[in-house]
Protein backbone atom coordinates (compact mmCIF):
# COMPACT_ATOMS: atom_id res chain seq x y z
CA UNK A 1 0.00 0.00 0.00
CA UNK A 2 1.34 3.42 -0.88
CA UNK A 3 -0.07 6.90 -1.14
CA UNK A 4 1.26 10.15 -2.57
CA UNK A 5 1.35 13.18 -0.26
CA UNK A 6 -1.40 15.06 -2.11
CA UNK A 7 -3.68 12.02 -1.86
CA UNK A 8 -3.45 11.88 1.94
CA UNK A 9 -6.65 13.56 3.20
CA UNK A 10 -6.28 16.97 4.79
CA UNK A 11 -7.54 16.98 8.36
CA UNK A 12 -6.41 20.54 9.18
CA UNK A 13 -5.86 23.33 6.68
CA UNK A 14 -5.35 26.76 8.20
CA UNK A 15 -2.93 29.54 7.30
CA UNK A 16 0.57 28.26 8.06
CA UNK A 17 -0.41 24.66 8.78
CA UNK A 18 -1.67 21.65 6.87
CA UNK A 19 -2.05 18.28 8.57
CA UNK A 20 -2.70 15.21 6.44
CA UNK A 21 -3.68 11.87 7.90
CA UNK A 22 -4.34 8.46 6.34
CA UNK A 23 -6.24 6.11 8.64
CA UNK A 24 -5.79 2.33 8.86
CA UNK A 25 -2.25 2.45 7.46
CA UNK A 26 -1.18 -1.03 8.58
CA UNK A 27 -1.39 -2.68 11.99
CA UNK A 28 1.51 -2.93 14.46
CA UNK A 29 -0.40 -5.01 17.02
CA UNK A 30 1.82 -7.49 18.84
CA UNK A 31 5.14 -6.40 17.34
CA UNK A 32 6.66 -4.67 20.37
CA UNK A 33 9.55 -2.24 19.92
CA UNK A 34 10.00 -0.47 16.59
CA UNK A 35 13.23 0.55 14.83
CA UNK A 36 13.63 3.78 12.87
CA UNK A 37 15.78 3.19 9.79
CA UNK A 38 17.33 5.06 6.87
CA UNK A 39 18.17 3.12 3.72
CA UNK A 40 20.11 4.49 0.73
CA UNK A 41 19.78 2.09 -2.20
CA UNK A 42 21.38 2.49 -5.61
CA UNK A 43 19.60 1.93 -8.91
CA UNK A 44 19.76 -1.73 -9.86
CA UNK A 45 19.70 -3.01 -6.28
CA UNK A 46 17.61 -6.19 -5.99
CA UNK A 47 17.52 -7.79 -2.56
CA UNK A 48 15.73 -10.98 -3.70
CA UNK A 49 18.93 -13.08 -3.97
CA UNK A 50 19.95 -12.02 -0.46
CA UNK A 51 16.61 -13.15 1.01
CA UNK A 52 17.16 -16.78 -0.02
CA UNK A 53 16.83 -18.99 3.03
CA UNK A 54 14.25 -16.86 4.83
CA UNK A 55 10.64 -18.00 5.04
CA UNK A 56 9.33 -17.93 1.46
CA UNK A 57 12.66 -16.34 0.44
CA UNK A 58 11.04 -13.01 1.37
CA UNK A 59 11.37 -10.31 4.02
CA UNK A 60 8.91 -11.27 6.74
CA UNK A 61 8.94 -7.92 8.56
CA UNK A 62 6.31 -5.25 7.91
CA UNK A 63 7.50 -1.72 7.20
CA UNK A 64 5.91 1.70 7.38
CA UNK A 65 7.87 4.39 5.61
CA UNK A 66 8.50 7.30 3.33
CA UNK A 67 10.43 7.30 0.06
CA UNK A 68 11.98 10.77 -0.12
CA UNK A 69 13.46 10.20 -3.59
CA UNK A 70 13.82 7.50 -6.19
CA UNK A 71 11.71 4.60 -7.39
CA UNK A 72 11.31 1.20 -5.73
CA UNK A 73 9.23 -1.75 -6.87
CA UNK A 74 7.94 -4.12 -4.21
CA UNK A 75 6.93 -7.67 -5.08
CA UNK A 76 4.61 -9.43 -2.63
CA UNK A 77 4.27 -13.13 -1.86
CA UNK A 78 1.21 -13.36 -4.14
CA UNK A 79 3.29 -12.05 -7.08
CA UNK A 80 1.65 -8.62 -7.19
CA UNK A 81 3.97 -5.66 -7.72
CA UNK A 82 3.68 -2.08 -6.59
CA UNK A 83 5.90 0.85 -7.57
CA UNK A 84 6.70 3.45 -4.91
CA UNK A 85 7.91 6.88 -6.04
CA UNK A 86 9.68 9.73 -4.27
CA UNK A 87 7.23 11.54 -2.01
CA UNK A 88 5.08 8.46 -1.28
CA UNK A 89 4.20 7.07 2.14
CA UNK A 90 4.01 3.28 2.16
CA UNK A 91 3.16 0.18 4.15
CA UNK A 92 4.71 -3.15 3.15
CA UNK A 93 3.24 -6.18 4.92
CA UNK A 94 5.37 -9.24 5.70
CA UNK A 95 6.23 -11.32 2.63
CA UNK A 96 7.92 -9.00 0.14
CA UNK A 97 11.10 -8.17 -1.71
CA UNK A 98 12.31 -4.92 -3.30
CA UNK A 99 14.27 -3.77 -6.30
CA UNK A 100 15.38 -0.25 -7.08
CA UNK A 101 14.84 1.44 -10.46
CA UNK A 102 16.19 4.91 -9.47
CA UNK A 103 18.57 5.72 -6.60
CA UNK A 104 16.37 5.70 -3.51
CA UNK A 105 16.34 7.23 -0.05
CA UNK A 106 13.93 5.54 2.34
CA UNK A 107 12.89 6.10 5.92
CA UNK A 108 11.46 2.95 7.49
CA UNK A 109 9.76 2.12 10.75
CA UNK A 110 9.89 -1.62 11.34
CA UNK A 111 9.37 -4.06 14.21
CA UNK A 112 12.83 -4.22 15.72
CA UNK A 113 13.07 -7.96 16.38
CA UNK A 114 11.68 -9.08 13.03
CA UNK A 115 13.63 -6.67 10.86
CA UNK A 116 16.91 -7.12 12.74
CA UNK A 117 16.65 -10.84 11.95
CA UNK A 118 16.25 -10.00 8.25
CA UNK A 119 19.12 -7.48 8.26
CA UNK A 120 21.38 -9.99 10.06
CA UNK A 121 20.52 -12.56 7.36
CA UNK A 122 21.34 -10.04 4.60
CA UNK A 123 24.68 -9.25 6.24
CA UNK A 124 25.59 -12.97 6.37
CA UNK A 125 24.69 -13.34 2.70
CA UNK A 126 26.88 -10.37 1.76
CA UNK A 127 29.99 -11.76 3.45
CA UNK A 128 29.31 -15.14 1.91
Secondary structure in CASP SS format (residue, H / E / C, confidence):
PFRMAT SS
TARGET T0000
AUTHOR 0000-0000-0000
METHOD secondary structure of the structure
MODEL  1
X C 1.00
X E 1.00
X E 1.00
X E 1.00
X H 1.00
X H 1.00
X H 1.00
X C 1.00
X C 1.00
X E 1.00
X E 1.00
X E 1.00
X E 1.00
X E 1.00
X C 1.00
X C 1.00
X E 1.00
X E 1.00
X E 1.00
X E 1.00
X C 1.00
X C 1.00
X C 1.00
X C 1.00
X C 1.00
X C 1.00
X C 1.00
X C 1.00
X C 1.00
X C 1.00
X C 1.00
X C 1.00
X C 1.00
X E 1.00
X E 1.00
X E 1.00
X E 1.00
X E 1.00
X E 1.00
X E 1.00
X E 1.00
X C 1.00
X C 1.00
X C 1.00
X C 1.00
X E 1.00
X C 1.00
X H 1.00
X H 1.00
X H 1.00
X H 1.00
X C 1.00
X C 1.00
X C 1.00
X H 1.00
X H 1.00
X H 1.00
X C 1.00
X E 1.00
X C 1.00
X C 1.00
X C 1.00
X E 1.00
X E 1.00
X E 1.00
X E 1.00
X E 1.00
X E 1.00
X E 1.00
X E 1.00
X E 1.00
X E 1.00
X E 1.00
X E 1.00
X E 1.00
X E 1.00
X C 1.00
X C 1.00
X C 1.00
X C 1.00
X E 1.00
X E 1.00
X E 1.00
X E 1.00
X E 1.00
X C 1.00
X C 1.00
X E 1.00
X E 1.00
X E 1.00
X E 1.00
X E 1.00
X C 1.00
X C 1.00
X C 1.00
X E 1.00
X E 1.00
X E 1.00
X E 1.00
X E 1.00
X E 1.00
X E 1.00
X E 1.00
X E 1.00
X E 1.00
X E 1.00
X E 1.00
X E 1.00
X E 1.00
X E 1.00
X E 1.00
X H 1.00
X H 1.00
X H 1.00
X H 1.00
X H 1.00
X H 1.00
X H 1.00
X H 1.00
X H 1.00
X H 1.00
X H 1.00
X H 1.00
X H 1.00
X H 1.00
X H 1.00
X H 1.00
X C 1.00
END
